[in-house]
Amino acid sequence: MNKNTFAILLIFLSIFFGTSMGTLMKLAQNDLNVYTAGFFRFFLGFLLVFPYILKTKFSVYNTPNFKIHLIRSCLNLPAMLLGFAALAMIPFEKVSALHFVVPFFVTILAVIFLKEKIKIYRIGALIVGFIGMLVILRPGIIDISIGIQMTLLSSFIWAVVIIITKKLTKDDSGITILTYQYTFMTILSFFIVIFFWQTPSLISFIYIFMAAISGSIFHIIINHVYKLVDVSMTQPFSFAGLILASFYGYFIFDEKPDFYTWVGAVIIFLGVIIITIREIKLNKDLVRSKLSINT
């Protein structure tokens, strides 16, 4: 299996675990505030990777990018709190749809800061995905509520975090990035949660624990993807997560997507198919010659 094909499969796998994490966090916040839920999400994640930290005798922390890891976590914290809080305010499906502005932020930032060359077919896939999102959201109907504002701000900060993550993958492994993220996020969120502490119920704790597992798998996978391919290549695929989010919203939260949501989802999926076929077709030339192929 070639590199691009493998990366595409990993992206779809990351979408499953990432969307599942969001679903579980929304369930956990039925009787738990966002600060406590966020703290336990990363504290439990840290406990999951701690055996590996011990196994490596803490060598997993070896990095020339300590300050960058800290900056990344300082940005990740508000992105997390804003995103998780929005889950409790607006329907899960709407949160997922609004998060699809992330690919546009990331693609633009990748061109500016990572000097990535964005190819025409990638732009086309993003445009198709954006059209699908507009069909779902139908501008003019959506009220710009505080939940929507929080989601959009969270999405922008997360896009910056993605760019920083891509830079880190040049020197650090996915597990090192994950370890620093969980270490710093646990510490930073602890200093916030002590002012808003709320003891979770057993069911909420179970949801958060499952979210920690799903989130850990998501971060390990996506960090490795950023090591394999350009960030701008990964972004159009994120639109496919809307289909899974709609599924969860319907069967778990009794959120019934309307006709336009499914039409938009089909358009989004077509965009993903376009870029998938194109990436597979061009892969050998891209890997062997490392030439910039513009179509």
C-alpha positions as CSV (number, residue, x, y, z in Angstrom):
1,M,0.0,0.0,0.0
2,N,1.4,3.4,-1.0
3,K,1.9,6.3,1.4
4,N,-1.0,8.4,0.2
5,T,-3.5,5.6,0.2
6,F,-2.4,4.6,3.7
7,A,-2.8,8.2,4.9
8,I,-6.3,8.4,3.5
9,L,-7.3,5.2,5.3
10,L,-5.9,6.6,8.5
11,I,-7.7,9.9,8.0
12,F,-11.1,8.1,7.8
13,L,-10.1,6.1,10.9
14,S,-9.3,9.3,12.8
15,I,-12.7,10.7,11.7
16,F,-14.4,7.8,13.4
17,F,-12.6,8.1,16.7
18,G,-12.7,11.9,16.7
19,T,-16.5,12.0,16.1
20,S,-17.0,9.3,18.6
21,M,-15.1,11.3,21.2
22,G,-17.3,14.3,20.6
23,T,-20.4,12.2,21.0
24,L,-19.2,10.8,24.3
25,M,-18.2,14.2,25.6
26,K,-21.7,15.6,24.8
27,L,-23.2,12.7,26.7
28,A,-20.9,13.2,29.7
29,Q,-22.0,16.9,29.9
30,N,-25.6,16.0,30.5
31,D,-24.8,16.3,34.2
32,L,-21.2,17.7,34.3
33,N,-19.7,21.1,33.6
34,V,-17.3,21.6,30.7
35,Y,-14.3,22.3,33.0
36,T,-14.6,19.1,34.9
37,A,-15.3,17.1,31.8
38,G,-12.3,18.6,30.0
39,F,-10.0,17.9,32.9
40,F,-10.9,14.3,33.2
41,R,-10.8,13.8,29.4
42,F,-7.0,14.6,29.4
43,F,-6.2,13.3,32.9
44,L,-7.6,9.9,32.0
45,G,-5.8,10.1,28.6
46,F,-2.6,10.8,30.5
47,L,-3.1,7.7,32.6
48,L,-3.6,5.7,29.5
49,V,-0.2,6.7,28.1
50,F,1.6,6.7,31.4
51,P,2.7,3.0,31.2
52,Y,4.4,3.8,27.9
53,I,6.1,6.8,29.5
54,L,7.5,4.5,32.2
55,K,8.5,1.9,29.6
56,T,10.6,4.5,27.8
57,K,12.0,5.7,31.1
58,F,10.7,9.1,30.3
59,S,12.7,9.3,27.1
60,V,9.5,9.9,25.2
61,Y,9.8,13.5,26.5
62,N,13.1,14.1,24.6
63,T,12.5,16.9,22.2
64,P,14.1,20.0,20.9
65,N,10.7,21.7,20.8
66,F,9.7,22.0,24.4
67,K,8.5,25.6,24.1
68,I,6.5,24.8,21.0
69,H,4.7,21.9,22.8
70,L,3.8,24.3,25.6
71,I,2.5,26.9,23.2
72,R,0.5,24.2,21.4
73,S,-1.2,23.1,24.6
74,C,-1.9,26.7,25.7
75,L,-3.8,27.1,22.4
76,N,-5.4,23.6,22.6
77,L,-6.9,24.4,26.0
78,P,-9.3,27.2,24.9
79,A,-10.0,25.3,21.7
80,M,-11.1,22.3,23.8
81,L,-13.1,24.3,26.3
82,L,-14.9,26.3,23.7
83,G,-15.6,23.2,21.6
84,F,-16.8,21.0,24.4
85,A,-19.0,23.9,25.8
86,A,-20.6,24.4,22.4
87,L,-21.6,20.7,22.4
88,A,-23.9,21.4,25.4
89,M,-25.5,24.4,23.7
90,I,-26.3,23.5,20.1
91,P,-27.1,20.2,18.3
92,F,-24.2,17.9,17.7
93,E,-24.8,17.9,14.0
94,K,-24.6,21.7,13.8
95,V,-21.4,21.7,15.8
96,S,-19.9,19.1,13.4
97,A,-21.0,21.1,10.4
98,L,-19.6,24.3,11.7
99,H,-16.3,22.6,12.5
100,F,-15.9,22.2,8.7
101,V,-14.6,25.7,8.5
102,V,-11.4,24.2,9.9
103,P,-10.2,22.9,6.5
104,F,-10.4,26.3,5.0
105,F,-8.4,27.9,7.9
106,V,-5.8,25.1,7.8
107,T,-5.4,25.2,4.1
108,I,-4.8,28.9,4.1
109,L,-2.5,28.8,7.1
110,A,-0.5,25.8,5.6
111,V,0.2,27.8,2.4
112,I,1.2,30.9,4.4
113,F,3.3,29.3,7.2
114,L,4.3,25.9,5.9
115,K,4.8,27.0,2.3
116,E,2.7,24.1,1.1
117,K,1.7,24.1,-2.6
118,I,-2.1,23.7,-2.8
119,K,-3.1,22.0,-6.0
120,I,-6.1,22.8,-8.0
121,Y,-7.9,19.5,-7.4
122,R,-7.5,20.0,-3.6
123,I,-9.0,23.5,-3.9
124,G,-11.8,21.9,-6.0
125,A,-12.5,19.3,-3.3
126,L,-12.6,22.0,-0.6
127,I,-15.0,24.1,-2.7
128,V,-17.3,21.1,-3.2
129,G,-17.2,20.4,0.5
130,F,-17.9,24.1,1.3
131,I,-20.9,24.0,-1.1
132,G,-22.2,21.0,0.7
133,M,-21.8,22.7,4.0
134,L,-23.8,25.8,2.7
135,V,-26.6,23.5,1.6
136,I,-26.7,22.0,5.2
137,L,-26.5,25.3,7.0
138,R,-28.5,27.5,4.6
139,P,-27.1,30.9,5.5
140,G,-29.7,33.4,6.7
141,I,-31.6,30.7,8.6
142,I,-28.9,30.1,11.3
143,D,-28.9,32.4,14.3
144,I,-25.5,33.5,15.3
145,S,-25.9,32.3,18.9
146,I,-23.1,32.1,21.5
147,G,-22.8,28.4,20.9
148,I,-22.1,29.0,17.2
149,Q,-19.6,31.8,17.9
150,M,-17.8,29.5,20.4
151,T,-17.7,26.8,17.8
152,L,-16.2,29.1,15.1
153,L,-13.6,30.5,17.5
154,S,-12.7,27.0,18.6
155,S,-12.4,25.9,15.0
156,F,-10.0,28.7,14.2
157,I,-7.8,28.0,17.2
158,W,-7.8,24.3,16.4
159,A,-6.6,25.1,12.8
160,V,-3.6,27.0,14.3
161,V,-2.9,23.9,16.5
162,I,-3.0,21.7,13.5
163,I,-0.3,23.9,11.8
164,I,1.9,23.7,14.9
165,T,1.4,20.0,15.0
166,K,2.6,19.6,11.4
167,K,5.7,21.6,12.3
168,L,6.4,19.3,15.3
169,T,6.1,16.2,13.3
170,K,9.4,17.1,11.6
171,D,11.3,16.3,14.8
172,D,8.9,14.5,17.1
173,S,7.0,11.2,16.9
174,G,3.2,11.1,17.2
175,I,3.4,9.6,20.6
176,T,5.8,12.3,21.8
177,I,3.4,15.0,20.6
178,L,0.6,13.2,22.3
179,T,2.5,12.8,25.6
180,Y,3.3,16.4,25.8
181,Q,-0.2,17.4,24.9
182,Y,-1.7,15.2,27.6
183,T,0.8,16.3,30.2
184,F,0.4,20.0,29.7
185,M,-3.4,19.8,29.2
186,T,-3.8,17.9,32.4
187,I,-1.8,20.5,34.3
188,L,-3.3,23.5,32.7
189,S,-6.9,22.3,33.0
190,F,-6.3,21.3,36.6
191,F,-5.6,24.9,37.6
192,I,-9.0,25.8,36.1
193,V,-11.1,22.9,37.3
194,I,-10.2,23.6,41.0
195,F,-12.5,26.6,40.8
196,F,-15.4,24.8,39.1
197,W,-15.0,21.2,40.5
198,Q,-18.0,18.9,40.1
199,T,-17.8,15.3,41.0
200,P,-18.9,13.2,38.0
201,S,-21.6,10.5,38.2
202,L,-20.6,6.9,37.4
203,I,-22.2,7.1,33.9
204,S,-20.5,10.4,33.1
205,F,-17.2,9.0,34.3
206,I,-17.6,6.0,32.0
207,Y,-18.5,8.3,29.0
208,I,-15.4,10.4,29.7
209,F,-13.1,7.4,30.0
210,M,-14.4,6.1,26.7
211,A,-13.9,9.5,25.2
212,A,-10.3,9.5,26.5
213,I,-9.7,6.2,24.8
214,S,-11.3,7.4,21.5
215,G,-9.5,10.8,21.7
216,S,-6.1,9.2,22.4
217,I,-6.5,6.9,19.3
218,F,-7.6,9.9,17.3
219,H,-4.6,12.0,18.2
220,I,-2.1,9.2,17.7
221,I,-3.5,8.5,14.2
222,I,-3.8,12.1,13.1
223,N,-0.3,13.0,14.3
224,H,1.1,10.2,12.2
225,V,-1.0,11.3,9.2
226,Y,0.6,14.8,9.5
227,K,4.0,13.1,9.4
228,L,3.1,11.3,6.2
229,V,1.4,14.0,4.0
230,D,0.8,17.7,3.6
231,V,-1.7,19.2,6.0
232,S,-3.7,20.7,3.1
233,M,-4.2,17.2,1.6
234,T,-5.8,15.9,4.8
235,Q,-8.4,18.6,5.2
236,P,-11.0,17.8,2.5
237,F,-11.6,14.4,4.0
238,S,-12.8,15.9,7.3
239,F,-16.1,16.8,5.6
240,A,-16.9,13.0,5.6
241,G,-17.3,13.3,9.4
242,L,-20.6,15.0,8.9
243,I,-22.2,11.7,7.8
244,L,-21.1,10.0,11.0
245,A,-22.1,13.0,13.1
246,S,-25.6,12.9,11.5
247,F,-25.8,9.2,12.3
248,Y,-24.9,9.7,16.0
249,G,-27.2,12.8,16.2
250,Y,-30.1,10.8,14.9
251,F,-29.8,7.6,16.9
252,I,-28.3,8.9,20.1
253,F,-29.5,12.5,20.6
254,D,-32.8,12.2,18.6
255,E,-31.7,15.0,16.3
256,K,-33.5,14.4,13.0
257,P,-31.4,15.8,10.0
258,D,-33.6,17.2,7.3
259,F,-33.5,16.7,3.6
260,Y,-31.0,19.5,3.0
261,T,-28.6,17.9,5.5
262,W,-28.5,14.7,3.5
263,V,-28.2,16.5,0.2
264,G,-25.3,18.4,1.6
265,A,-23.7,15.3,2.9
266,V,-23.8,13.6,-0.5
267,I,-22.2,16.7,-2.1
268,I,-19.5,16.6,0.6
269,F,-18.9,12.9,0.0
270,L,-18.5,13.5,-3.7
271,G,-15.7,16.0,-3.0
272,V,-14.0,13.4,-0.8
273,I,-14.2,10.8,-3.6
274,I,-12.7,13.2,-6.1
275,I,-9.6,13.9,-4.0
276,T,-9.2,10.3,-3.0
277,I,-9.1,9.0,-6.6
278,R,-6.8,11.9,-7.6
279,E,-4.4,11.3,-4.7
280,I,-4.1,7.6,-5.4
281,K,-3.6,8.2,-9.1
282,L,-0.8,10.7,-8.6
283,N,0.9,9.1,-5.6
284,K,3.7,7.2,-7.4
285,D,4.9,10.3,-9.2
286,L,4.6,12.4,-6.1
287,V,6.6,10.1,-4.0
288,R,9.3,9.2,-6.5
289,S,10.0,12.5,-8.1
290,K,8.8,14.8,-5.3
291,L,7.8,17.2,-8.0
292,S,5.0,19.8,-7.6
293,I,2.3,18.5,-9.8
294,N,-0.3,21.1,-10.7
295,T,-3.4,20.0,-12.5
